Amino acid sequence: MPIQFHTEEPLNFELEQSANITQWLQNVIKEEKHFLAYLNYIFCTDDYLLNINRQYLQHDYYTDVITFDNSDQGPQIEGDIFISIHRIQENATSLSVDTQQELQRVMVHGLLHLLGYKDKSEAEQKIMRQKEDHYLATFC
């Protein structure tokens, strides 16, 4: 299967609606006119993702998502998206949103990076948020 979901470290987590989420992510890729080679979502703890952030990006802070683009170029999606479940839960609480909705936002955010969207500047962040909102609204 081109989209797979994994869990690292001892983590009490199971993705709800995984079949629906898989279809939704495939639809996002199709709408963005890309094609899927493979995509791995790895759900992990804060500390696990912090170690990845330090080791590969030389950043010493917690984050909710890190995306690794493994494709050479073009419209082919090949990547690994690491997501901290602890960060998702904390973000959902602080933003007063449903945890599943926050998880889906972060999942599509990581995918949008693989699709070529950036979020460094304010203008890029605005486009990213619009895309996230658009695709969240398409989830069935």
ZIHU-V563764 format. One record per residue. N is the residue number from 1. RES is the residue in one small letter. PHI is phi in degrees with one decimal (999 if undefined). Layout:
n=N res=RES phi=PHI
n=N res=RES phi=PHI
This chain:
n=1 res=m phi=999
n=2 res=p phi=-68.9
n=3 res=i phi=-110.2
n=4 res=q phi=-128.1
n=5 res=f phi=-119.8
n=6 res=h phi=-131.5
n=7 res=t phi=-126.9
n=8 res=e phi=-109.1
n=9 res=e phi=60.3
n=10 res=p phi=-65.9
n=11 res=l phi=-142.3
n=12 res=n phi=-85.2
n=13 res=f phi=-148.6
n=14 res=e phi=-136.6
n=15 res=l phi=-68.7
n=16 res=e phi=-80.9
n=17 res=q phi=57.3
n=18 res=s phi=-59.0
n=19 res=a phi=-66.3
n=20 res=n phi=-64.7
n=21 res=i phi=-65.4
n=22 res=t phi=-58.6
n=23 res=q phi=-62.0
n=24 res=w phi=-60.5
n=25 res=l phi=-63.2
n=26 res=q phi=-63.0
n=27 res=n phi=-65.9
n=28 res=v phi=-60.5
n=29 res=i phi=-59.4
n=30 res=k phi=-64.5
n=31 res=e phi=-62.1
n=32 res=e phi=-84.8
n=33 res=k phi=61.9
n=34 res=h phi=-117.7
n=35 res=f phi=-132.9
n=36 res=l phi=-100.8
n=37 res=a phi=-91.6
n=38 res=y phi=-160.9
n=39 res=l phi=-149.0
n=40 res=n phi=-112.2
n=41 res=y phi=-103.7
n=42 res=i phi=-117.2
n=43 res=f phi=-91.3
n=44 res=c phi=-150.0
n=45 res=t phi=-88.8
n=46 res=d phi=-55.5
n=47 res=d phi=-65.1
n=48 res=y phi=-61.5
n=49 res=l phi=-71.7
n=50 res=l phi=-60.3
n=51 res=n phi=-62.8
n=52 res=i phi=-64.4
n=53 res=n phi=-59.4
n=54 res=r phi=-68.0
n=55 res=q phi=-68.5
n=56 res=y phi=-100.3
n=57 res=l phi=-116.7
n=58 res=q phi=55.5
n=59 res=h phi=-110.5
n=60 res=d phi=-111.5
n=61 res=y phi=-155.2
n=62 res=y phi=-75.3
n=63 res=t phi=-147.7
n=64 res=d phi=-90.9
n=65 res=v phi=-150.2
n=66 res=i phi=-133.3
n=67 res=t phi=-113.4
n=68 res=f phi=-114.3
n=69 res=d phi=-89.7
n=70 res=n phi=-103.8
n=71 res=s phi=-82.7
n=72 res=d phi=-75.2
n=73 res=q phi=-179.7
n=74 res=g phi=76.0
n=75 res=p phi=-85.5
n=76 res=q phi=-92.7
n=77 res=i phi=-96.0
n=78 res=e phi=-139.8
n=79 res=g phi=-168.2
n=80 res=d phi=-125.9
n=81 res=i phi=-121.4
n=82 res=f phi=-96.3
n=83 res=i phi=-130.3
n=84 res=s phi=-83.3
n=85 res=i phi=-66.5
n=86 res=h phi=-60.6
n=87 res=r phi=-66.6
n=88 res=i phi=-61.4
n=89 res=q phi=-62.9
n=90 res=e phi=-66.9
n=91 res=n phi=-61.4
n=92 res=a phi=-60.3
n=93 res=t phi=-65.0
n=94 res=s phi=-68.7
n=95 res=l phi=-93.7
n=96 res=s phi=55.1
n=97 res=v phi=-125.1
n=98 res=d phi=-65.6
n=99 res=t phi=-59.9
n=100 res=q phi=-63.2
n=101 res=q phi=-65.3
n=102 res=e phi=-64.2
n=103 res=l phi=-60.9
n=104 res=q phi=-64.9
n=105 res=r phi=-60.9
n=106 res=v phi=-69.9
n=107 res=m phi=-62.6
n=108 res=v phi=-72.4
n=109 res=h phi=-58.5
n=110 res=g phi=-60.9
n=111 res=l phi=-64.5
n=112 res=l phi=-59.9
n=113 res=h phi=-60.8
n=114 res=l phi=-65.3
n=115 res=l phi=-85.0
n=116 res=g phi=104.6
n=117 res=y phi=-83.4
n=118 res=k phi=-112.7
n=119 res=d phi=-146.6
n=120 res=k phi=-79.7
n=121 res=s phi=-92.4
n=122 res=e phi=-63.7
n=123 res=a phi=-64.1
n=124 res=e phi=-65.3
n=125 res=q phi=-62.7
n=126 res=k phi=-64.5
n=127 res=i phi=-63.9
n=128 res=m phi=-59.8
n=129 res=r phi=-64.2
n=130 res=q phi=-62.6
n=131 res=k phi=-64.6
n=132 res=e phi=-57.2
n=133 res=d phi=-61.6
n=134 res=h phi=-58.7
n=135 res=y phi=-73.9
n=136 res=l phi=-62.3
n=137 res=a phi=-69.6
n=138 res=t phi=-90.6
n=139 res=f phi=-70.6
n=140 res=c phi=-100.3
